[in-house]
């Protein structure tokens, strides 16, 4: 849970992903996190992910 109102939820999730890079982890996220940078960060670390997306996403 994020209590810091100075950082967006997207940045907090990126920090969590980075902090778990040495561990095996699977991430499940809602459409807010369907972002190229977030997915790239997870994939570069060899982690697994499941992200929901909305129909308005082109790809």
NUMI-376115 format. One record per atom (N, C-alpha, C, O): x, y, z; residue in three letters. Coordinates in steps of 0.001 Angstrom, whole numbers, plus 500000, padded with zeros to 6 digits. Atoms other than C-alpha are relative to their C-alpha. Example, Ala and Ser with C-alpha at 12.3 -4.5 7.8 and 13.67 -1.06 7.14 Angstrom:
500890498810500000ALA 512300495500507800ALA 500900501200500000ALA 501936501181500665ALA 499180498810499940SER 513670498940507140SER 499230501090500730SER 499739502198500899SER 
//
This chain:
500842498817500000UNK 500000500000500000UNK 500883501241500000UNK 501849501337500757UNK 499222498770500114UNK 501319503386499049UNK 499390501097500854UNK 498211501420500715UNK 500470498889499173UNK 501032506155501599UNK 500630501312499575UNK 500230502376500048UNK 499291498815500450UNK 503345508588499843UNK 499225500643498859UNK 499101500053497786UNK 500788499314501027UNK 501273511094497888UNK 500886500747499003UNK 500366501390498091UNK 499076499309500881UNK 504397512463496162UNK 500380499171498778UNK 500849499719497780UNK 499615500902501085UNK 504964509425493924UNK 498741499313499465UNK 497864498920500235UNK 501159500656500604UNK 502468507944491464UNK 500027498494500286UNK 501072497923500600UNK 500105501439499792UNK 501241504387491843UNK 500875499241498999UNK 501449498206499337UNK 499179500642501021UNK 503038503492488610UNK 501464499965500433UNK 502129498940500276UNK 498606499955499537UNK 506397504595490041UNK 500220499092501209UNK 501278498475501331UNK 499880500884498836UNK 505768502716493291UNK 500090498552499540UNK 500897497786500067UNK 499956501368500524UNK 505086499514491334UNK 501359499718499363UNK 501909498632499547UNK 498671500178500590UNK 508316500001489373UNK 501056499801501087UNK 501973498998500917UNK 499062500168498884UNK 510189500350492680UNK 499887498606500604UNK 500897497988500941UNK 500220501348499452UNK 508634497116493970UNK 500598498953499053UNK 501274498026499499UNK 499449500936500986UNK 509537495280490753UNK 501522499981500084UNK 502130498911500093UNK 498545499901499909UNK 513123496521490989UNK 500524499382501291UNK 501563498722501285UNK 499537500532498715UNK 513406495578494659UNK 499928498480500060UNK 500608497864500881UNK 500146501461500007UNK 512374491982493857UNK 500791499336498885UNK 500565498163498586UNK 499294500535501161UNK 514790491504490965UNK 500821498751500305UNK 501018497934499406UNK 499183501168499674UNK 516899488909492783UNK 499151498794500383UNK 499690497715500629UNK 500901501071499593UNK 513845486799493626UNK 499115499589498829UNK 498913500357497889UNK 500968500443500992UNK 511474484738491533UNK 498642500558500396UNK 498180500358501519UNK 501285499385499676UNK 508198486611491323UNK 499098500013498779UNK 499564500021497640UNK 501011499826501037UNK 504996486800489322UNK 499161501200500395UNK 498761501330501552UNK 500749498778499727UNK 503143490089489044UNK 498658499952499288UNK 498584499591498113UNK 501313499829500603UNK 499435490574488436UNK 499598501444500249UNK 499657501935501377UNK 500297498572499901UNK 498324494120487711UNK 498773500342499176UNK 498395499609498262UNK 501156499557500761UNK 495329496019486460UNK 500440500851498808UNK 501634501037498574UNK 499734499286501255UNK 495071498090483272UNK 500857501250500180UNK 501517501679499234UNK 499167498817499752UNK 496765501105484875UNK 501466499715499693UNK 502199500607499264UNK 498585500356500150UNK 500069499237484635UNK 500308499363498647UNK 501389498805498458UNK 499780500511501356UNK 499680498164481007UNK 500807501051499244UNK 500293501736498360UNK 499109498985500537UNK 502655500341480083UNK 501284499323499511UNK 501773498380500133UNK 498801500604500589UNK 505670499542477901UNK 501165499958500977UNK 501848498939501076UNK 498852499944499081UNK 508220500648480520UNK 499863498992501134UNK 500846498364501528UNK 500227500935498898UNK 506661498548483276UNK 500210498564499531UNK 500892497785500197UNK 499864501358500539UNK 506427495405481128UNK 501458499716499640UNK 501955498618499889UNK 498586500167500355UNK 509975495924479838UNK 500842499731501245UNK 501723498871501222UNK 499266500185498751UNK 511291496190483408UNK 499807498582500543UNK 500768497949500982UNK 500286501357499524UNK 509588492922484400UNK 500695498970499107UNK 501327498038499605UNK 499421500965500938UNK 510745491095481261UNK 501526499963500085UNK 502122498890500004UNK 498538499949499896UNK 514366492267481613UNK 500513499233501215UNK 501643498744501218UNK 499596500710498791UNK 514453490691485059UNK 499616498527499956UNK 499890497785500900UNK 500376501402500134UNK 513064487390483800UNK 498823499610500871UNK 498637498429501165UNK 501166500261499169UNK 509937487694485913UNK 498789499687499123UNK 498840499841497903UNK 501243500309500691UNK 506411486638484967UNK 498966501068500332UNK 499007501676501402UNK 501017498982499755UNK 503431488947484615UNK 498679499654499320UNK 498640498952498309UNK 501342500066500551UNK 499711489039483958UNK 499393501373500225UNK 499178501794501362UNK 500518498637499901UNK 498312492465483185UNK 498697500086499222UNK 498639499741498042UNK 501288499780500669UNK 494685493233482409UNK 500117501240499127UNK 500867502164499442UNK 500009498796500830UNK 494055495690479617UNK 498583500256499506UNK 497727499372499538UNK 501316499600500489UNK 491097497547478187UNK 499984499952498474UNK 501034499933497832UNK 500136500039501458UNK 489776497442474648UNK 500537501216499292UNK 500729501180498077UNK 499496498802500645UNK 491070500940474018UNK 501514499980499803UNK 502086500957499321UNK 498557500136500201UNK 494675499693473984UNK 500240499497498585UNK 499731498437498223UNK 499813500393501402UNK 495869499531470353UNK 500773498696499814UNK 500482497945498884UNK 499219501225500113UNK 498417496710470931UNK 500326499450501353UNK 500983498414501456UNK 
//
